[in-house]
Amino acid sequence: MTKLCECGCGKPTKMIKKTQCSTGRIAGEYSRFIKGHSLKNRPTGRENHLWKGGITTDGNGYLRQSASDHPYKDKHGLVAQHRLIVESVIGRHLTAKEEVHHVDEDRKNNEHVNLVACEDRAYHFLLHTRKRALLACGNATWKKCGICKQHDDVKNLVVCGRGRSFCHSGCRKEYDRKKYLKAKEKRK
């Protein structure tokens, strides 16, 4: 059994004959690289033996595709595939502020019917919030009480915290009462 050079050239490496503790080379194992090869000079793109047509998966589970002429490509010349698909449908490049929402929340399902262009992150977040509400209570417009965690009509809720969440007035009163009693007990 031989091992291929890790630089990506696809050539077989040689077996190490003598153990070298300082470099981590162990006799009887195959070398990671052919002499003179390293990750720095590995072939990229179509020249690499691991080439899969320019499509790869990033650390967040999104498919990324080679698009060297795209204005928002990364340092490797890759762009999120879902952005490229939406751009081909709408006929223009998305701005850096615009985001793409996956309806079924499967990051690898990039069918155009599963993608929604969002004007910004706030709208994208709103779509996720409404979907969670719809699944939890059957009504996408209802909000979740930050204290009892039950969904309810906005008419029955009050703004609590720093204005970012909602809660029932009864839940808020009970929460404040418990907080007051806890602080009073602590002072004793």
C-alpha positions as CSV (number, residue, x, y, z in Angstrom):
1,M,0.0,0.0,0.0
2,T,1.4,3.4,-1.0
3,K,0.4,6.8,0.1
4,L,-0.1,9.8,-2.2
5,C,1.7,13.1,-1.7
6,E,-0.4,15.4,0.4
7,C,0.5,18.5,-1.7
8,G,-2.2,17.3,-4.2
9,C,0.1,16.2,-7.1
10,G,-1.2,12.6,-6.9
11,K,2.2,11.0,-6.9
12,P,3.1,8.2,-4.5
13,T,5.5,8.9,-1.6
14,K,8.4,6.8,-0.4
15,M,8.6,4.8,2.8
16,I,10.7,6.4,5.6
17,K,13.8,4.3,6.3
18,K,15.1,5.9,9.5
19,T,13.2,7.5,12.4
20,Q,13.8,11.2,13.0
21,C,12.2,12.3,16.2
22,S,12.8,16.0,15.6
23,T,10.7,16.0,12.4
24,G,8.2,13.4,13.5
25,R,9.2,10.9,10.7
26,I,8.9,7.3,11.8
27,A,10.6,4.3,10.1
28,G,8.2,2.0,8.2
29,E,5.6,4.7,7.6
30,Y,5.1,6.6,4.3
31,S,6.3,10.2,4.0
32,R,3.6,12.9,3.9
33,F,5.2,14.7,0.9
34,I,7.6,13.9,-1.9
35,K,10.9,15.8,-1.4
36,G,10.4,19.4,-2.5
37,H,6.6,19.3,-2.3
38,S,4.5,20.9,0.4
39,L,1.0,22.4,0.8
40,K,2.4,25.8,-0.3
41,N,3.1,24.7,-3.9
42,R,0.3,22.2,-4.4
43,P,-1.6,22.4,-7.7
44,T,-4.9,24.2,-7.4
45,G,-8.1,24.1,-9.5
46,R,-8.3,21.7,-12.4
47,E,-4.6,20.7,-12.0
48,N,-5.3,19.2,-8.5
49,H,-6.1,15.5,-8.6
50,L,-8.9,16.1,-6.0
51,W,-10.7,18.5,-8.3
52,K,-14.5,18.1,-8.1
53,G,-15.7,20.6,-10.7
54,G,-15.1,23.7,-8.5
55,I,-17.7,22.9,-5.9
56,T,-16.8,22.5,-2.3
57,T,-18.4,22.7,1.2
58,D,-17.4,25.4,3.6
59,G,-17.3,25.1,7.4
60,N,-20.9,26.2,7.8
61,G,-22.3,23.5,5.4
62,Y,-22.9,25.7,2.4
63,L,-21.9,24.7,-1.0
64,R,-19.3,27.1,-2.6
65,Q,-18.6,27.2,-6.3
66,S,-15.6,28.5,-8.3
67,A,-16.5,32.0,-9.8
68,S,-13.2,33.8,-10.4
69,D,-14.9,36.8,-12.0
70,H,-17.5,37.4,-9.3
71,P,-17.3,40.7,-7.3
72,Y,-17.8,39.0,-3.9
73,K,-15.5,36.0,-4.4
74,D,-13.3,34.9,-1.4
75,K,-9.5,34.7,-1.6
76,H,-9.9,31.2,-3.2
77,G,-12.2,32.5,-6.0
78,L,-15.2,30.8,-4.5
79,V,-18.8,32.1,-4.0
80,A,-21.7,30.6,-2.1
81,Q,-23.6,28.5,-4.7
82,H,-27.0,29.6,-3.5
83,R,-26.1,33.3,-4.2
84,L,-25.0,32.4,-7.7
85,I,-28.3,30.6,-8.4
86,V,-30.4,33.5,-7.1
87,E,-28.3,36.0,-9.1
88,S,-28.9,34.0,-12.3
89,V,-32.7,34.0,-11.7
90,I,-32.9,37.8,-10.9
91,G,-30.4,38.8,-13.5
92,R,-28.0,40.8,-11.4
93,H,-25.4,40.4,-8.6
94,L,-26.7,40.5,-5.1
95,T,-25.2,43.3,-3.0
96,A,-23.1,42.5,0.0
97,K,-26.0,43.4,2.3
98,E,-28.5,41.0,0.6
99,E,-28.8,37.5,1.9
100,V,-30.4,34.2,0.6
101,H,-32.9,32.2,2.7
102,H,-33.3,28.4,2.3
103,V,-37.0,27.7,2.7
104,D,-36.5,24.1,3.9
105,E,-33.4,25.2,6.0
106,D,-31.2,22.6,4.2
107,R,-28.0,24.5,3.3
108,K,-27.2,22.1,0.5
109,N,-30.6,22.2,-1.2
110,N,-29.9,25.0,-3.7
111,E,-32.9,24.4,-6.1
112,H,-34.1,27.9,-7.2
113,V,-37.6,27.1,-5.8
114,N,-36.1,26.7,-2.3
115,L,-34.3,30.0,-2.3
116,V,-35.6,33.5,-1.3
117,A,-33.6,36.7,-1.8
118,C,-33.7,38.8,1.4
119,E,-33.0,42.5,1.4
120,D,-30.9,42.3,4.6
121,R,-30.1,40.2,7.6
122,A,-33.1,41.6,9.6
123,Y,-35.6,40.4,6.9
124,H,-33.8,37.0,6.8
125,F,-34.1,36.7,10.6
126,L,-37.8,37.7,10.4
127,L,-38.5,34.7,8.0
128,H,-36.9,32.3,10.5
129,T,-38.8,33.8,13.4
130,R,-42.2,33.6,11.6
131,K,-41.5,30.0,10.6
132,R,-40.7,29.0,14.2
133,A,-44.0,30.7,15.3
134,L,-46.0,28.9,12.6
135,L,-44.6,25.5,13.6
136,A,-45.1,26.2,17.3
137,C,-48.6,27.6,17.4
138,G,-50.0,27.6,13.8
139,N,-49.9,31.4,13.5
140,A,-46.8,33.1,11.9
141,T,-47.7,36.6,13.3
142,W,-47.8,35.6,16.9
143,K,-44.8,36.4,19.1
144,K,-43.2,34.3,21.9
145,C,-43.4,35.4,25.5
146,G,-39.8,35.8,26.8
147,I,-40.7,34.5,30.2
148,C,-43.3,31.6,29.8
149,K,-42.1,30.8,26.3
150,Q,-45.7,30.5,25.0
151,H,-46.7,32.1,21.7
152,D,-49.6,34.7,21.8
153,D,-51.1,37.5,19.7
154,V,-49.1,40.7,19.9
155,K,-52.2,42.5,21.3
156,N,-51.9,40.4,24.5
157,L,-48.1,41.0,25.0
158,V,-46.1,44.0,26.2
159,V,-42.6,45.0,25.3
160,C,-40.1,43.9,27.9
161,G,-36.4,44.0,28.5
162,R,-34.7,46.5,26.3
163,G,-37.4,46.5,23.7
164,R,-36.2,43.5,21.8
165,S,-38.6,40.9,23.3
166,F,-42.3,40.5,24.3
167,C,-43.9,39.1,27.3
168,H,-47.4,38.8,29.0
169,S,-48.0,41.5,31.6
170,G,-48.8,38.9,34.2
171,C,-45.6,37.0,33.4
172,R,-43.7,40.2,33.8
173,K,-45.3,41.1,37.1
174,E,-44.5,37.6,38.5
175,Y,-41.0,37.8,37.2
176,D,-40.4,41.2,38.8
177,R,-41.9,40.0,42.1
178,K,-39.6,36.9,42.2
179,K,-36.6,39.1,41.4
180,Y,-37.6,41.6,44.1
181,L,-38.0,38.8,46.7
182,K,-34.7,37.2,45.7
183,A,-32.9,40.6,46.1
184,K,-34.7,41.2,49.5
185,E,-33.5,37.8,50.7
186,K,-30.0,38.5,49.6
187,R,-29.9,41.8,51.5
188,K,-30.7,40.0,54.8
